[in-house]
Amino acid sequence: MAFCLKDLLEFDDIVIQCHDNPDADALASGFALKWYLDKYHKKSRFIYGGRAPISKSNLVLMKDNLGIPVEYVTELKPPQLLVTVDCQYGESNVKHFDAENIATIDHHQISATLPAMSALRSNYGSCSTIIYELLQMEDIDINSNVDIATALYYGLMTDTGGFEEISHPSDRDLRDYAKPRMTDIVLFKNSNLSKAELVIAGDALKHAYYDEKLLYAIVESKPCDPNILGIISDMTLEVDSIDACLVYSVMPFGVKISVRSCVREIKASELAAFLAAGFGGGGGHLIKAGGLLKKDLLEKAGISYDNASIRSFLDDRLQDYFENSEIIYANNHNEDISTFNRYTKKELSLGYLRATELAEPGTKIMIRTFEGDIDTTIEDDIFIVIGIDGEVYPIKKEKFEENYRLSDAKYEYPGEYAPSVINHVSGERVKILPYAKSCLSKGGCGIYAKKLDHRVKVFTKWDPEKYYLGTEGDYLVIRTDDLSDMYVIANDVFQKTYIKEQ
């Protein structure tokens, strides 16, 4: 049975603990959890340990302005329940306190055996997002308390490098839903840079490298707060001959990266993920992203953890990315289909809905899914199909009726993240699944497909501003009835969906 906040209410003496030297995400998570417990009149405290109390200026302002009742403690009488937030019990950066029972809410990788009461989502960008979702499950609106909304928004913002490293749609949901007090956010953000860090930024920019052929820059910074890397990235990208840039810093635990792009052919989030692939993680959005390459994984791969070796490694990855990526604009592309095989879609149980069930015709919307965000416009003849793995895509009515038939069966969603639609005008977020019905794909749907042996970016006819990425092993696909309808299908989805014609 999944953990929910109500599980905590059976205890009367509760202590919430975040990691030593807490950051904004830890403070926000503990603050929101205590707010929840206070609603049910539970006796609770919010604490942290470590060598010293909070002293970083933006965190002191956050604590004071939002009224976060966090206590610095060195001793603690064992409570009935200890809940660790943004950390796990027994970790080296979490002061040990005895307790009768333990619970954990965290977004980091599992470091030890988790207690029975735990919510750990290591693919989320912040612990604030987990708390937000757990509160949603209890029908508690974070915007009913502006201090809570501000704290959770700022917690997510700081843990994702100013939203640059967001990759999970749940993080995007918190970012878009929260209504923080923006005067506080601006104050906290502008209290984050010291004079010493300003010197670090200036020194890094002096030694930047520019590739005049591929139009990218790479900048090494001395160890600093990750937010400083974002400042350096923003300044670097303002140079008129640079389309993308990478700023990095070699930290004791790993290499922090910040990525920027100002052209549609390079998604900053995708470039960050490419650079970190196999060594950590990266993500963000179209123009701003970031990530971490972990020291232990680099060393395990035989890469020396010194500045020269790290620079050489990143240089090689950037060259690979820019020189070995094919770009296809579907609306203006004539593909030689003689190298493709023809496939037929298997009869599969899928989901569908009419787009007009979500908003009026003419409304510009964003379809938010686990795979990414799709921008489109509601029209009378647009259907939305939910695929075999929960992927979502728009399709014209004529093609829907040609390729699918309706089913009376109840629709069961197979994916991890429930997709939604965001109205670009009103900002309203509408869940798709309540409107979804079942349909069956007809076996006769034909496509041309070719397995990829290199990276391909496809700008589809549906969204010419954002590309769909295909990597080695995925399939480049063209509809047999419309050679301009070209897209990419991941290998695992393709194998489940299509069968080769004999």
N, C-alpha and C positions, 0 to 999 in steps of 0.2 A: 504494500500500500504506500502510495506516495506521501512524502512529508508535507504537512501544511502547518501554518502558524497556530491553528487551533490545538495542535498537539502539545504546545507549550503551556496551554492554559490549565492543565491538570496540576501544575506546580505552583506553589505560593511564594517561594523564596528563590528569585531568579537573578543571576548576574550575567550581563552581556559583556564579553571581553573581545577587544580587537587586538591586532598585533602591536608590538612595541613600536615606538616612534610612528604613530598612526598617520596615514595620509588622508586626503579628503574623502576617498571612497570608504575607508574604514569608519571614519567619523559619521558620514552620512548613513551608512548601513546600520550602525549601532543606534544612532539617533532615531531613525524611522522604526526600528524594532521596539525600542523603549516606548515610543509614541503609541504603538499598537498595544503593548502590554498595559500601558496606563489607561487605555480605553476600557480595559476589563478589570481595572482596579487591582492589578497584580503588583506586589512589592518587587521592585527591580532596581538594579544599579547598572550603570554603564561605566566600564573601567578599562584601563590599559596599564601596562607595566613598562619596564625598560630602564635605561640609565637616567633619563631626565624627562621632565614635562615637555609638552609641545612648545616650541619656540619660533618655528617658521612663521613669518608674518601673515601670509595668506591663511594659514590654518588657525592662527590666533584670532584673526578677524572673523573667520567662518564660525568658530566656536562662540565668540562673543555676540556677533550680530544675529545668529540664528538661535541663540540660547541653548546650545547643545550641552546637556548636563553630564559631561564625561569627567571622570575622576582619574587622576594619576595615583596609583597605589603601589605599595611595596609588600603589603601583607593583606591577607584576605581570609576571613572565617569561611570554611567550606560551605557553599550554598547548596540548596537542594538541587538546583539545576544551573549549570554554566553553559552559556551559548556563545560559541566563538563565531565572530563574523569577520569576513574578509581574511580568514586564516583558519588553521586547523590545530586542534589540541595536540600538544607535544612537539610542535615545530620549534626550531631554535630561536626564532624571532618572536615567540609568544611566551611570556613569563609563565612559569608553571604555578598553578594554584589547584589545590585539591577540590573535588566536588563530588557529590553523591551521584549525579547524572550529568551526561555531556550531550550537547547538540551542536551541530555545525552548519553554517551557511557560508558558502565560499565559492569563488570562481577560479581558483588556481588548480593546478594539477594535483591529483591525490598524492599525499606524502606518506600516509599511514592508513591503517584500518579505520574506516569511518564508523561513527556511532550509528545506532539504529535510526535516531532522529537526525537526518542530514539532508541538505539540499546543496549538492555540489554540481555546478555546471561550468566546466572548464573551458567551454567554447564561448562563454559570454565575456564581454569586455569589462564588466564591472560587477562587484557584489551588489551595488545599488540596483542594478537591473533585476537581480534575483529577488531582492526585497520588494521591489515594485510589483513584480509578477505575483509573489505570494500575497501581497496586500490586495491585488486585483481579484485573486481567487476568493478572498473574503468579502468582496464587494466594497472595499474601502478605497476611496478616491484620494490619491495623494494631493490633488489640487485643492482639497478642502482645508489644507493647512499649508500656507505659502512657504513657511519655513522648511517643512518637509520636502515640498516640491523643489525648492531651491537647493537644498542639501543633496538630494538624489541626483538632480540634474548636474550639479557641480561635481559630485562624486564620479559620475559617468564621464563627464567632460575631462577631468584630470587623468583618469585611469586609461583613457583612450587618446591621450595626446591632443586634447581639444577636438575630440570626435574624429580625429584623423584615422584611428586604427579600428573603427567600428566595422565589423563584418557580419555579426549575427543580427537578424531582423528584430529580435527582442530588444537589443540595444537601441536600434533605430526607433522602435516604438516608444521607449522611455524618452529619448531625445525629443521626439516630435510631440509627445503627449503632455509632458510636464510643462507647467506654467510657472516658472520661477520668478522671483523678484530680480529683474535684470540689473537693477542698480547694484545689488549685492554681487551678482556674478561679475560685473565689470570691475567692481572694487577688488574682489578676490583675485581676479585675473591680472589686474594691474599692480598687484602687490607681490608678484611672484618673481621678480627679476632684481637681483642685487647688482651693485656696481661691479663686483668681481665677475659676475656672469656676463655683464655687458662687455667687459674686456675680452672674455672668452669668445663671444660672438664676433667681435671685430677681428680678432686674431685668426679665427677660422676662415672668415671671408677673404682675408688677405692671401691665403694660401689655397684658394679654390682652383680646381682643374676644370677646364672647359674643352669639350670635344666639339670642334668647329664643324665636323662632318655630320655627326649624328645629333648635334644640338642638345647635348645634355651636359650637366655639371656634376662633379662629385666633390664633396667638401668634408674634411675630417675636423671634428671638434674635440677639444679636451673634455674629459669627463665632467658632466654637468647635469642639471635637472633636465629631463626629457623635453620639457616645454621649451627650453632654450633652442633645442634642435629645430623645433617648428618655426621659431622666430628667424633663425638663420635660413631655413628653407624658403620662407616667404620672401625674404630679401633677395635671395639668389634668383628666384624665379622672375623677379621684376626686370632682370637683364633681358634686353630685346632679342638676343640671339639664342636664348635658352628655352627649349620646349619642356624639359623635365629636369629634375635634379634629385640627387641623393645626398643627404647629410647624415653622417654617422659619428658615433662616439664609442670608443672601446672602454667598456666599464669592467669592473672586477668580475661580474657575473655573466656578461655577454655583451654583444654589440647592439646598441640601440640605433634604429634607423628612422629617418623621417624622409618622406618622399612627396614631391610635388609634380603636378603636370598642368599644362595650360592648353593642350591640344586633345581633340576627341580620340585620336588614334592611340593614346596612352592613358589607361585608367591608373591613377596613382595607387588605388587599392590592389589592383592586379599586379602591378610592378613590385609593390612591397611584398606581396605574397610570393611572387617568383623569387625575389632575392633571399627570402627567409626559408623557402621550401626545403624541408629535410633537416633544418637546423633550428627551428623555432616556429614563429608564426608572424603573419603580417596581414593588415587589412585597413579599411578606411572607406573613403568614397572617391568620387571621380577625380577630384583635383588635389585632395590631401589624404595622406595615409602614413602609416608608420608600422613598426614592428620590432622584434627582438630575435637575434641569432644567439642561441645559448652557447656559452663557453664550453661546457662539457661535450656538447654534440659536435662542435667544431673540432675540438681536440680528438674526439673519438674517430673523426673522419681523417685524421692525420694532418690537420691544418694547425700550424704553430700559432699560439695565441700571443702574437706580437703585432705591433702596428703595421710593419711592412708586409707581413703575410696576410693580414686581414685586408689591407688595401689592395693587394694583388688579387685576392679572392673576389672582392667586390668588383674590381675592374673587369675581371673575366666574366663575371655574371652579367654585368651591364652590357658588355660587348655581345655576349650571346643573345641577350634579350633583344637588342636593337637590330642585330644583323640577321637573326634567324626567325623573324616573325613575318608571316605573309598577311597582308591586309586585303580584304575583299569588300567592295561596296556592291551589295546585291542588286540595287537598282540600275547600276551601270556596269554590269559584269556579264560576260559571255563565257561560261565554263565549258570546257571540252568534256562532254559526258561519255566519250568513248572509253575513258579510263575508269568509269563508274560501273558498279553492278546495280541491277534492279532488285528491289526488295518489296515485299508485301507486308502490310501491317497484320499482326496477329489479332484475333478477336479478343479484346481485353475489356474488362469492366473499368470504366473511367467515370469522372464526374464532369458536370457541365452546368452552366447557368447563362441566362441572357444578361448581357451587360446593362441593359436598361432597368434591370431589377435593382441595380446599385445606385444609379443616378440618372438624371434626365439626359436625353440626347444632346450632344454638343458639349457636355461637361468634360473637362480635361482631368484625367485621373492618373494615379500611379498605382500599379498593382504591386504590392509588397509581398515577396516570397522569400523562401530560404535561399534561392539561387540568385536573387538580386531584385532590383526595382525596375519595372517596365512602365514607361510613359505611353499613354494612348488616349484617344478621345472616344467617349461613349457615342455609339451610333445604333440605330434601330436594327441593323443587320449584323451586329457584332455579338458573337458568343464567346464565353470564356471556358476553356477546357482545362480540367485538372488531370494530369497524367498519372502514369503508373507508380511513380515515386513521389507524387505530390507536387510535381512541377506544374506551373500555371502558364497558359499562353492564350492570346486572343486569336479568333478565327472568324472569317466571314460566314454568314448564315448559309450561303450557297455551298461552300466547302464543308460546313458542318453536316448539312443534310446529306451530302454526297458520301461522306466518309464515316458517319456515325448513325446509329439508330437508338431510339429512346428505350429505356428499361424501367419496369415498375419496381425493381429492387431498391431497397434502401441504400443510399450512398454511404460508404464507410471510407473516411479519409485515411490514406496510408502514410502520410508524411509526418515529419517531426514538428514543423512549425505551421500553424494554421494561417493560411494566407489572408490578406486583407487588401482593401482598396482605400486609398487616401484621395479625397476630393481636393484638387489643387486650389479651388476657389474658397471653399469653406474651411478647409483643413480637417474636416470630419473623417474619422477612420471607420470603415464599415467592414465587418467580417464577411468573408465570402461563403464559408461553409454552411451557414443557416439557409442559404439559397440554393445550395448544390443539390442536383438530382443525378441519378445514375443514367449512364448511356453505355453502349457497346460499340467499340470500333469495328467497322466492317472489314472483313478480310481482304477486300479488293483494293484498298488504298495503296497506290504505287508511289515509290520514291526511287530516285537514283542516289546511291551512297558510295562513298569512298573512305576507307580507313586512313586516318592522317598519320604521317610520319614526321610531322613538324608542327610548330605552333601556327595557328591561323586565327585571325580576328575577323569576324563577319559582322558587317553592318547590315542588318536585315531591312526589308522593305517596311517592316512594322515600326521600327525605331532606328532611323538613320543617324541618330546622335550617339547611340551607345552600342558597342560591339559585344558579340557573344564569343567567348574564347573557346577554342578547341585545341587540345594538346595531343601529343603522340598517343595513338590508341583510340581516340574519339573518332566520330564520323562526321564528315562534311556531307550534307544532305540537300537534295533539290527535289521539289515536287514534280512529278511527271506531267501534271496538268498546268504547271506554271513555273517556267524555268527561272523566273526572277525571285521566286519564293525559296530562298536559300538560307540555311541555318546550320547549327552544330548540335549534335546529340552526343551526350556522354556515353562512353562505351557500355557501362552497365545497364543504362536505360535502353540503349539501342538493342542489346542482346535480348532483353525482356520483351521488346515491342515489335521487332521486325524479323521476318524470315526471308532468306534469299530465294528468289524465283529460280525454278529449274529450267 
